[in-house]
């Protein structure tokens, strides 16, 4: 009986490996001719996979997750569009609904890299339903509300609810409780966000560390902007007028020097009189562009045409409000014929 069972298991692995190898060869063959538009071939047909895995779908999910991580790493270094990330995460977690790491890191990547907080929330919610005893998934859900949806009026309340769910598992580490306490006490959300990325920077995964390092650099620039805005306010109170530019803060003795930007950006006073940083704003432009382009593409899929204007995304309730352009005074460009959104 045991030899037969062993042979059956080996046969399953052989068939599943054949499916994956065939899909990979198709992908390699098409890549050269069509670029990266066929990334979906990373994921073989799910019905075919389910048919061949015969109870070993979790093993195939592990293999596909490795492919997904490779895809994310390549996108992180190149185009950063993450076109197939949603589908990859959905397929993997359907194959193995108890794959907590896929839910968790998929949710993080969707929110932090693709800026698709709606998809991140959906994926994490599905993970919580199937894995109610894990603290990581409700914790990451709270992070999405605190970071990606921090401007929503209900973000703090919802984040607190999910932190409470995480703590209620009895498995959450101390920093989760500390974050919840800080939130309840209405402490600075920038400090809470920094703690989240600091925790992620200690990850065993190199890609996660790279993402966290980048986010911490951007966070430092945002905190520098906050300090510069405070200096501008002091200047206005004492001089009775706003500074002409930031150099006047140093020439007048209000600051000894302007903070540096290791990523090559610059600080400036925008049209609204607020100090901003070009590195931070450029990252926000790309993030919101991906969000808008994704919404336009979903609209076309559902309606068979592109929206006549970006405002139609609001009138059809794709967005409650159109994401504003990060640069004051600028607007988004949009071509209704091609459905392409430009940074303006």
C-alpha positions, 0 to 999 in steps of 0.5 A: 500500500505504501509503495502505491501511495508513494507512486501516486504522490510522485505522479501528482508532483510530476504532473503538477511540475509539467503544468508549471514547466509548460506555462513557464516555457510559454512565458519565456517564449512569448516574452521576447516578442511581446514584452511583459504583457503576458505576465499572466502566464506565470499563473497556469489555468486554475482549473487545470491546477486544481485537477492535477494537484489532487489535494496538494494545491498548497504545494503548488501555491508555494511554487506560484508564490515564489514566481509572484515574488520574482515578478514583484522584485522585477517590477520594483526595479523597472516599470512598477506597474504591478499589472498582474499582482492582484490576479496572482494573489487571488489565484494563490490564495484560492489554491491555498486559503490558509496561506497567511504569508501570501495574504499578508505580503500580498496585501502589503505589496498591493497597498505600498507598491501598487497603491491599490488599497481597495484590493489590499483590503479585500485580500486581507479581509479574505485572509482574516475570514479563512484565518481568524486566529492570526494577528498579522492580517488584521494588523496589516489591515489597520496599517492600510487604513492608517497609511493609505487611507489616513485622510478618510474620516473613519480611518482611525476608527477602523484601524483601531477596530482591526488592531483590537482584533489582532490583539484579541488573538492573544498572539500579537507582539507588544508593539501591536498593543503599543500602536493601538494605545498610541492611536487611542491617545491620538499621537502623531500618525507619522510616528506610528507609521515610522514604527510600522516601517521600522518593524518591516525593515527587520524582515527576513525578506530582502524585498520587504527590507528594500520597500521599508527602507524606501518608505522610511526615507520618504517618511523622513522627508515628510517629517523634514517638511513638517519641521520646515513648515513650522519654521515658515510659521515662526517667520510669518509671525515675526516678520508679518509676511511669508518668506519669499523662498526657503533660502530666506529662512537660513539667511534670516537666521531662522534655520542654520541650514536646510535639510538634505534629500539623499534621493536628489529631490529639493524642498520648496514652498508650493502655491498654497504656501506649504513646504513640500519635497519633490521626491515625496511629491513625485512618488505620490504622483506615480502612486496616484497615477497607478490608482487612476489608471487602474480605475480607468482600466476597470471602468473600461472592462465593466462598461466596454469603453473608457470614461469620457473624463476622469470626473465620470469615475466620480459620477459612476462611484468608482471614486467618492472624490477624484484624487487631487494632484500632489503638486498644488495648481496642477491637474491630471491629464487624460486622453479619453480615446486611449484611456491613458492618464498623465501626470500633468 
